[in-house]
Amino acid sequence: MSVTINSCAASLTRAEIEAWNDIPVSIAVDLEPSRQIDYAIRPRTTGSAPLRLMGRAMTVAVTPPDFGAVVHALDHVRSGDVVVIAAGGDTDFAVIGDILGGHLRNVGCAGLVVDGAVRDIETLGRWTDFPVFSRAINPRGPKGAADGEINGTITVGSCVVSPGDLIIGDRDGVVALSPDMVRNRIGDARAKLRTESGWIDDLKSGKTAVSVFGL
């Protein structure tokens, strides 16, 4: 066995990604619930400040305790990528910690989503410019680095994620949007934001909740 490394052409422009900058995860999930990544994969970045993760998915598949593809990802990640690690929900071994995570941060990676465990969270969890989402925290490290795949289609928290999908995360959770959805649903997302803003204004004006929500 060995690590398989696939190429991934950039399919989304910076402008297409940035158009979603102010769209909360909850709005995106309301539009397309199937794109939600399991809510058990939680933000591990500490502090009370707003948390925002956004970038193209670089997908990584591993089978703990082997984390070979995570190591290779360090040499292939692009600035602005979110490294999304499919570890099959295995939480017995961490697949990344502060050394690999710190290097990813230093080369411009936008953050991590791990369907498995991370460690060194005392350090990894302090970097607000490098949000980390994981299913668990476990100090036990990996035991091999021979196998895995980079930039293949993976399943993370019951959501199928392809390389180049747009990953958005906040303290509510994480969503993975296909390039088609990024391009074609931004108008719907903005319309829903306007609708919710209208609800807030109507409630403040004294209208009854029954009338505001059309019950």
C-alpha positions in Angstrom: 0.0 0.0 0.0 1.0 3.6 -0.5 -0.4 7.1 -0.4 -2.3 8.0 -3.5 -2.1 11.7 -4.5 -4.6 13.0 -7.0 -4.5 16.4 -8.7 -7.2 18.9 -8.0 -7.8 21.9 -10.4 -9.2 25.0 -8.7 -12.9 25.2 -9.8 -14.0 28.2 -7.7 -12.7 31.7 -8.1 -11.8 33.9 -5.2 -14.9 36.1 -5.9 -17.2 33.1 -5.9 -15.8 32.0 -2.5 -15.8 35.5 -1.0 -19.5 36.0 -1.9 -20.3 33.6 0.9 -18.2 35.5 3.5 -21.2 36.7 5.5 -23.4 33.6 5.1 -23.8 31.7 8.4 -23.6 27.9 8.4 -27.2 27.7 9.6 -28.4 29.6 6.4 -26.4 27.3 4.1 -27.7 24.2 5.9 -31.3 25.5 5.7 -30.8 25.7 1.9 -29.4 22.2 1.5 -29.5 20.0 4.7 -27.7 17.1 2.9 -24.5 19.3 2.8 -24.3 19.5 6.6 -21.3 17.7 8.2 -22.3 15.8 11.3 -22.8 18.2 14.1 -20.8 15.9 16.4 -17.7 17.3 14.6 -17.4 20.4 16.7 -15.1 23.5 16.8 -12.2 22.9 19.1 -10.8 26.5 18.8 -11.3 28.2 22.2 -12.3 31.7 23.1 -15.5 33.7 22.8 -14.7 35.6 19.6 -16.7 34.8 16.4 -15.2 31.8 14.6 -15.1 31.5 10.8 -13.7 28.8 8.6 -13.8 29.1 4.8 -11.9 27.7 2.0 -11.6 25.0 -0.7 -11.6 21.4 0.5 -8.3 19.5 0.2 -9.5 16.0 1.1 -7.5 13.5 2.9 -8.4 9.9 3.7 -6.7 7.9 6.4 -7.2 4.7 8.4 -6.0 5.3 12.0 -3.6 4.5 13.4 -2.0 5.2 10.0 -1.8 8.9 9.1 0.4 8.8 6.1 -1.8 10.9 3.8 -1.9 13.7 6.5 1.9 13.9 6.4 1.9 14.1 2.6 -0.8 16.7 2.6 1.8 19.2 4.1 3.6 19.1 0.7 0.5 19.6 -1.4 -1.8 22.0 0.4 -2.4 25.4 -1.2 -2.9 28.7 0.5 -6.6 29.0 1.4 -7.3 25.3 1.5 -9.2 23.7 4.3 -7.8 20.2 5.0 -10.7 17.8 5.5 -9.6 14.5 7.0 -11.8 11.4 6.7 -10.7 9.1 9.5 -13.9 7.1 9.5 -15.0 8.6 12.7 -12.2 6.6 14.5 -11.3 8.5 17.8 -8.8 5.9 19.2 -5.9 7.7 17.7 -5.3 11.4 16.9 -4.3 11.9 13.2 -3.0 15.5 13.6 -1.6 17.7 16.3 0.3 21.0 16.7 3.4 20.1 14.7 1.6 19.2 11.5 -1.2 21.7 12.2 1.2 24.4 12.9 3.0 23.9 9.6 -0.3 23.9 7.7 -1.1 27.2 9.3 2.3 28.6 8.5 1.8 27.9 4.8 -1.6 29.5 4.6 -4.0 26.6 5.1 -7.3 28.0 6.3 -8.1 25.3 8.9 -9.0 21.7 9.6 -12.1 19.5 9.7 -11.4 16.0 11.1 -13.8 13.1 11.2 -11.7 11.6 13.9 -9.4 12.9 16.7 -6.9 15.6 17.1 -4.4 16.2 19.9 -2.2 19.0 21.3 -5.3 21.1 21.6 -3.8 23.4 24.2 -1.8 24.8 21.3 -3.9 23.8 18.3 -7.0 25.3 19.9 -5.6 28.7 20.5 -5.2 29.7 16.8 -8.3 31.7 15.9 -6.8 32.2 12.4 -6.7 28.5 11.9 -10.0 27.0 13.1 -10.1 23.3 14.0 -13.1 21.1 14.0 -13.0 17.5 15.1 -15.1 14.6 16.4 -12.8 14.1 19.4 -9.6 15.0 21.2 -7.3 12.2 22.1 -3.6 12.4 23.2 -2.8 9.0 21.7 -0.8 9.6 18.5 -0.7 7.6 15.2 1.5 4.6 14.7 2.1 4.4 11.0 2.5 6.7 8.0 2.3 4.4 4.9 -1.2 4.7 3.5 -4.1 7.0 2.5 -5.3 9.2 -0.3 -5.2 12.9 -1.0 -7.8 14.7 -3.2 -10.3 11.9 -3.6 -14.0 11.9 -2.8 -14.5 11.2 0.9 -17.3 10.8 3.4 -17.0 13.1 6.4 -19.7 13.0 9.1 -22.1 11.3 6.7 -21.5 14.1 4.1 -19.8 13.3 0.8 -17.0 15.9 0.2 -15.2 16.3 -3.0 -11.9 18.2 -3.5 -12.6 21.8 -4.3 -15.9 21.9 -2.4 -16.4 25.1 -0.4 -16.1 24.4 3.3 -17.8 26.9 5.7 -17.6 26.5 9.5 -18.6 28.6 12.4 -19.5 27.8 16.0 -22.8 26.1 14.8 -20.9 23.5 12.8 -19.6 22.8 9.3 -21.1 22.6 5.8 -19.6 21.5 2.5 -21.0 23.2 -0.6 -20.4 21.9 -4.2 -19.2 24.4 -6.7 -22.6 24.4 -8.4 -24.3 25.3 -5.2 -21.8 28.0 -4.5 -22.5 29.6 -7.8 -26.3 29.0 -8.0 -27.6 29.4 -4.5 -25.9 32.6 -3.2 -29.0 34.6 -4.2 -31.2 32.2 -2.2 -28.8 32.6 0.8 -29.0 36.4 0.7 -32.8 36.3 0.3 -33.0 34.1 3.4 -30.8 36.6 5.3 -33.1 39.4 4.3 -36.2 37.4 5.4 -34.7 36.7 8.8 -33.7 40.4 9.2 -37.3 41.3 8.4 -38.5 39.0 11.1 -36.2 40.6 13.7 -37.4 44.1 12.7 -41.1 43.1 12.8 -40.7 41.6 16.3 -39.0 44.7 17.5 -41.8 46.8 16.1 -44.3 45.1 18.3 -45.9 42.7 15.9 -47.0 39.4 17.3 -44.9 36.3 16.7 -48.0 34.6 15.2 -48.4 37.3 12.6 -44.6 37.6 11.9 -44.3 33.9 11.2 -47.6 33.5 9.5 -49.0 30.9 11.9 
